[in-house]
Each structure stands twice: as C-alpha cells, then as structure tokens.
Amino acid sequence: MRESFSEERAESDAERAEGVVKDGLRGLRWSEGDLERRAKGDPQKLKLAFQLRAKTTATIQWIAQRLKMGTSTHLNHLLYWHRRETRR
C-alpha cells in the first residue's frame, strides 16, 4: 500500500527535527541523559528549542517532550520571555 504525500511529509519533518536535536546534542557534547539531568529551563535547551522552531515544523509540545523541558505551556512561557528580553 502506498503512503500518502502527507504521511511522507510528516515523516520527513519528524526526521528533520530529530536531526536538529542530534546535531545540537553533538555540538553541546551532551548525551540523551544530559537532557534528563539538566534543568527544564537550561539556557542551552532553550537555544535548541529556538533552533527547532526556526528550522522545523515541530510543535511546542513535541519540543518540550523531546528536550525534557516540562509542559508545552512552560516552554511557551520560556520562549516568550526570552524573545522579550532579547528585543531590548
């Protein structure tokens, strides 16, 4: 059975997002375990979340879960305040 275009695209978007995470972890010299050990609002996690928002179609919920940043509401709050602080 042939997959639909939207299913193929969703898989491609998920792979792209996962690639950004893997590249980010490699650049930070972090392991998957570091995502668990570090604080939900760790500045490096926040930078990686910004990269994911800029480079992929990943949802806030997916990013929050994948980076171990708590709830999507918490991540939205962090992103809002970070954007606000950097505009000054």
JOTA-V124663 format. One record per residue. N is the residue number from 1. RES is the residue in one small letter. SS is DSSP state (alpha for helix, beta for strand, coil for the rest). PHI is phi in whole degrees, 0 to 359 (999 if undefined). OMEGA is omega in whole degrees, 0 to 359 (NA if undefined). Layout:
N_RES_SS_PHI_OMEGA, N_RES_SS_PHI_OMEGA
//
This chain:
1_m_coil_999_184, 2_r_coil_276_177, 3_e_coil_287_177, 4_s_coil_282_179, 5_f_alpha_301_182, 6_s_alpha_294_177, 7_e_alpha_293_178, 8_e_alpha_296_180, 9_r_alpha_293_179, 10_a_alpha_299_178, 11_e_alpha_296_179, 12_s_alpha_297_178, 13_d_alpha_296_179, 14_a_alpha_296_179, 15_e_alpha_295_179, 16_r_alpha_297_180, 17_a_alpha_297_179, 18_e_alpha_295_177, 19_g_alpha_296_177, 20_v_alpha_297_178, 21_v_alpha_298_182, 22_k_alpha_299_178, 23_d_alpha_297_179, 24_g_alpha_297_178, 25_l_alpha_297_179, 26_r_alpha_298_180, 27_g_alpha_296_179, 28_l_alpha_274_186, 29_r_coil_60_178, 30_w_coil_254_171, 31_s_coil_257_175, 32_e_alpha_303_180, 33_g_alpha_298_179, 34_d_alpha_296_178, 35_l_alpha_297_178, 36_e_alpha_288_186, 37_r_alpha_286_184, 38_r_coil_278_182, 39_a_coil_298_179, 40_k_coil_304_183, 41_g_coil_260_179, 42_d_coil_309_182, 43_p_alpha_303_180, 44_q_alpha_288_175, 45_k_alpha_296_180, 46_l_alpha_296_176, 47_k_alpha_299_180, 48_l_alpha_293_177, 49_a_alpha_297_177, 50_f_alpha_299_178, 51_q_alpha_299_179, 52_l_alpha_297_179, 53_r_alpha_293_183, 54_a_alpha_282_189, 55_k_alpha_257_185, 56_t_coil_223_175, 57_t_coil_259_181, 58_a_coil_300_179, 59_t_coil_281_176, 60_i_alpha_301_180, 61_q_alpha_299_180, 62_w_alpha_298_181, 63_i_alpha_298_180, 64_a_alpha_301_180, 65_q_alpha_292_185, 66_r_alpha_294_182, 67_l_coil_266_179, 68_k_coil_57_183, 69_m_coil_251_179, 70_g_coil_86_183, 71_t_coil_281_177, 72_s_alpha_296_178, 73_t_alpha_297_179, 74_h_alpha_298_180, 75_l_alpha_297_177, 76_n_alpha_303_178, 77_h_alpha_299_179, 78_l_alpha_299_180, 79_l_alpha_296_179, 80_y_alpha_301_184, 81_w_alpha_292_178, 82_h_alpha_294_178, 83_r_alpha_299_181, 84_r_alpha_296_180, 85_e_alpha_293_184, 86_t_alpha_280_178, 87_r_coil_279_182, 88_r_coil_288_NA
//
